[in-house]
Amino acid sequence: MSPLPESFGTFVAVVGPSGAGKDSLISYAQRRLAGRPDIHFVRRLITRDSEAGGEDHLAVSAEDFEDMREKGGFAVHWDAHGLRYGIPASVKNKLALGHVVVANGSRSALDDFAEAFPRLLVANIVARADILAHRLQQRGREGEADVSKRLQRGPLAIPEGFQTVTIDNSGALADAGEKLTGILVNLLAERNGVA
């Protein structure tokens, strides 16, 4: 395998438990960095109705998803909670330009992310258990028993070997949002040799 060019960009996989506020943080950073042509926020393809709420995603049927997978349309794909998720292969074009690409990821698929993206940063979003419970109940997508089951799974640790930053989103969204925004800007500054 040929060495990676110095200019190759970084993929940022935003992960964390349900209710940690991953989508809210991504949206916050996207608004703050709207004028940056070198930072890209990816919409995942999901086999879920576009009206289901939650993140801004591209809804696809199970058949279309499988067709895309067979044709190499995904850089990474995985299954979770009865749904299929995919990051489009086109993100590699942005990375080849030295840009930063950000997407909601999955802790269960981090090995696949690492294989697809040689420069990978895992942004691990966490929040206190009481905050997670409140947010899950507020969004109303699951019953109390399902919320309880999610919380009982406990925090999934990020395996060793991944470059990881942890952001606590238990407080004000702007506090955690500014941290994520700063991390993304610093990735480009480091790549460009700016202290």
C-alpha positions in Angstrom: 0.0 0.0 0.0 1.4 3.4 -1.0 2.0 5.9 1.8 -0.8 8.4 2.5 -0.1 11.9 1.1 0.5 14.5 3.8 -2.4 16.5 2.4 -4.9 13.8 3.0 -7.8 15.0 5.2 -9.3 13.7 8.4 -12.7 11.9 8.8 -14.4 12.8 12.1 -16.8 10.1 13.4 -19.1 11.5 16.0 -20.2 8.7 18.3 -21.9 8.3 21.7 -25.0 6.9 23.3 -28.5 7.8 22.3 -29.5 11.1 23.9 -26.0 12.4 24.2 -26.9 15.1 21.6 -24.7 14.0 18.6 -27.1 15.4 16.0 -27.5 18.7 17.9 -23.7 19.2 18.2 -23.2 18.3 14.5 -25.9 20.9 13.6 -24.4 23.5 15.8 -20.9 23.1 14.3 -22.4 23.0 10.8 -24.0 26.4 11.4 -20.9 27.9 12.9 -18.7 26.6 10.1 -21.1 27.3 7.2 -18.6 29.5 5.4 -15.8 27.0 5.4 -15.4 25.2 2.1 -12.9 22.8 3.6 -15.1 21.3 6.3 -18.0 19.0 5.2 -20.9 17.6 7.1 -22.2 14.3 5.7 -25.8 13.2 5.6 -26.0 9.5 6.3 -28.2 7.2 4.1 -30.6 5.3 6.4 -33.3 2.8 5.7 -35.7 5.0 7.8 -38.5 7.2 6.7 -37.4 10.8 6.2 -40.2 12.0 8.4 -39.1 9.8 11.4 -37.5 12.8 13.1 -34.0 13.0 14.5 -31.1 13.7 12.3 -31.2 15.1 8.8 -30.6 12.0 6.7 -31.2 10.6 3.2 -34.0 8.0 3.4 -33.5 5.0 1.2 -35.4 1.7 0.8 -33.7 -1.5 2.0 -33.5 -2.6 -1.7 -31.9 0.7 -2.8 -29.4 0.5 0.1 -28.4 -3.0 -0.9 -28.0 -2.0 -4.5 -25.7 0.9 -3.5 -23.7 -1.4 -1.2 -23.2 -4.0 -4.0 -22.1 -1.2 -6.4 -19.5 0.2 -3.9 -21.6 3.3 -3.1 -20.6 3.4 0.6 -17.3 4.1 2.2 -18.7 2.5 5.4 -22.0 0.9 6.2 -23.4 -0.9 9.2 -26.6 -2.3 10.7 -28.1 -1.1 14.1 -31.5 -1.2 15.8 -33.1 -2.9 12.8 -31.9 -0.2 10.3 -29.0 0.1 7.8 -26.7 3.1 7.8 -24.2 4.2 5.2 -21.6 6.9 4.6 -21.4 7.7 0.9 -18.2 6.7 -0.9 -18.0 10.3 -2.4 -16.6 11.6 1.0 -13.2 10.2 -0.1 -13.1 12.9 -2.8 -13.2 15.6 -0.1 -10.6 13.8 2.0 -8.3 13.6 -1.0 -8.3 17.4 -1.1 -7.1 17.6 2.5 -10.5 18.6 3.9 -12.2 17.6 7.1 -15.3 15.4 6.8 -17.7 15.0 9.7 -20.5 12.4 10.1 -22.5 10.7 12.8 -20.9 7.3 13.2 -21.3 4.2 15.3 -19.0 2.8 18.0 -19.9 -0.7 16.8 -18.4 0.1 13.3 -15.2 1.9 14.3 -13.0 -0.8 12.9 -14.7 -0.3 9.6 -14.3 3.4 9.8 -10.6 3.0 10.6 -10.2 0.7 7.6 -12.0 3.2 5.3 -10.4 6.4 6.6 -6.6 6.3 7.3 -6.9 9.6 9.2 -9.7 9.1 11.6 -10.7 11.1 14.7 -13.4 9.7 17.0 -15.4 12.5 18.7 -17.0 10.7 21.6 -20.0 12.6 22.9 -21.1 11.8 26.5 -23.7 13.1 29.0 -24.8 12.2 32.5 -27.2 9.3 32.8 -30.1 11.6 34.1 -29.6 13.9 31.1 -29.6 10.9 28.7 -32.9 9.6 30.2 -34.6 13.0 30.0 -33.5 13.5 26.4 -34.6 10.1 25.3 -38.0 10.5 26.9 -38.4 14.0 25.4 -37.8 12.9 21.8 -40.7 10.4 22.2 -39.5 7.8 19.7 -39.4 5.0 22.3 -41.5 3.8 25.1 -40.3 3.9 28.7 -39.2 0.2 28.6 -37.1 0.8 25.5 -35.5 3.9 27.1 -34.7 2.0 30.2 -33.1 -0.8 28.1 -30.9 1.7 26.2 -29.7 3.2 29.5 -29.0 -0.2 31.0 -26.5 -0.9 28.2 -24.3 1.6 29.8 -21.6 3.6 28.1 -19.7 1.7 25.5 -16.0 2.5 25.8 -14.0 3.5 22.7 -11.5 0.7 22.1 -7.8 1.5 22.5 -5.9 2.5 19.4 -8.3 5.1 18.1 -7.4 8.8 18.2 -10.3 10.1 20.4 -11.6 13.3 21.9 -14.4 13.2 24.5 -16.9 16.0 24.7 -19.3 16.2 27.7 -22.7 17.5 26.4 -24.5 17.4 29.8 -24.7 21.2 30.0 -25.4 24.0 27.5 -25.3 23.0 23.9 -23.2 26.0 23.0 -20.4 25.0 25.4 -20.1 21.5 23.8 -20.8 22.9 20.4 -17.9 25.3 20.6 -15.6 22.5 21.7 -16.5 20.4 18.6 -16.2 23.5 16.4 -12.8 24.3 17.8 -11.6 20.7 17.3 -12.6 20.7 13.6 -10.9 24.1 12.9 -7.8 22.9 14.7 -7.6 19.8 12.6 -7.1 22.0 9.5 -4.8 24.4 11.3 -2.5 21.5 12.3 -2.6 20.1 8.7 -1.7 23.5 7.3 1.1 24.0 9.9 -0.7 26.9 11.7 0.0 26.9 15.4 
